[in-house]
Amino acid sequence: MSELNTTSWVDVPHGHDFPLANLPFGIFSAKDRSPRPGMRLGDKVIDLSACHAVGLLNDLGLSAEVLAAHVLNPLMKLGKPVTVALRSRVQALFSADNHELRDRKDWHAACLVEAAAVTMHMPVEVGDYTDFYSSEDHARNVGKMFRDPDNALLPNWKHMPVGYHGRASSIVVSGTPIRRPQGQTRPDPEAPPVFGPSRLLDFELEMGFVTFDGKPMGERITTAEAEDYIFGLVLFNDWSARDIQKWEYVPLGPFLGKNFGSSISPWIVTLEALQNLRVAGPDQSPEVLEYLKYEGDSHYNVPLEVEIIPEGAKKGQIVCRSNFRHMYWNMRQQLAHHTVNGCNLRAGDMMASGTISGPEKGSFGSMLEISWRGTEPVSMPDGTERKFIQDGDTVVMRAPYFGEVSGAILPS
Ligand code: CA
C-alpha cells in the first residue's frame, strides 16, 4: 500500500477532533437513513453501507448486512484484521490524492452526510460491563477521605487492577438524559435508613474500551496479546450516587448507586488511531506478578476535561482537567487480569478505566474529590455553588479525537 496522504479531499479544519488520521466508528441515522455504521471525518459522516453499495469497499470480507446493522457488533465479530483493513481502506479512499470517490460527485450525497444532520445511537450492544479502579490518585483520594490517610491504598491495590462487574443495560449514548436515582440511604448513622432521591449525585471521568470476541472460556489473554482484542475507546461518564453507594456497598460492592446509568461518547476511536499518543506508564512498585508485566509504552496521552453547565446557563464551569495517562494500570494489564482465571470476552464488552484523577487539585475526576466530600464547594459562573450535581445540570466530558459525552440530570 502506498504511503498514506494525511490530508483529505474532504475539508477538515486544523485541530478538528476527527481528522483523516482518526476515523472513528459509530452508529448514526438521518432523515433518509435508518441507524447504520458510519465513520466520522471532519464535519461529515461516511455512510459505510452506501460506500459498499457502489463498490468502494470490495474485497474486505464485508457483507451488506454487516454494514447495514443497527450496531457495530456484527462488524466487530469479524475481528480486528477486518476492522483494521476497513479503516485503512476508508483512509486511503479519502486521501487527497485518491480520485475513486472524490471524482464521483454523483456518489457524494449517498456516501457523505453532514454530521450536524445525523442522530447518533449506541454504537454497540454492550454484553458485559466491567469497571476498574485503576487511577492511583483517585484510589488514594478516596482512601484518604473514607479510611486512613496514612494507608490510603488497600493492600491489594498495587498487586492487581481491582474491578467489579457493572450493569450493561443502562449504558447510554451521549445526549441521553439521566434521571436522578431514588434509593435507600442512611444520612444519620445513628438513625434508621430513609428512602428518597439521591442527594449526592456525582460523575466519574473515565475512558472505556470495547473488546472483540476473546478466546474460548478457560483460556487467558496475555498482556502481549491484549491489543489484538481491543477495538477502540470512548469517553465514559460513570454516574454515581454516593449516598446510596455508601450505605449499600458492604459487603458485596457497588450496586444501585452505580447501575442507574453510564454515558458514553458516540464515536469509538480505534486503538490504531491512538498510536501516536502512546506514552510510558508509571514505574510499578512493588514489582507486579509475571502475568501483569508488559513491554513497551502502553499508556495514552489523552487530555480530558469536565464541564458542568447549569440549566439554562450560557456558560458552564470547567471543574476538571485530567489525562488518560494518569492511569497506574493500563488496558493490557486490565485485560490480562480479567481473563487470567479463564473468563471469556465477547465482541461489544465494555471495560471502563475507573475515575481518572491526576495528582493535583484541578485534575480530580469526580465531585467527591473536587469538593473533597462536600467540604470545598465549586463556584459556578451564575453565582451558585456545587458540591455535587444538581437537577438540570449538564455534565460534559471532552477529549481531542473523542469529541464529547454529555448528559443532563432530570429531577427524580
Ligand atoms: Ca466507575
Residues whose N, C-alpha, C, O or C-beta is under 5 A from the ligand:
A	BS01	CA	D131 F132 E204 D238 G354 T355
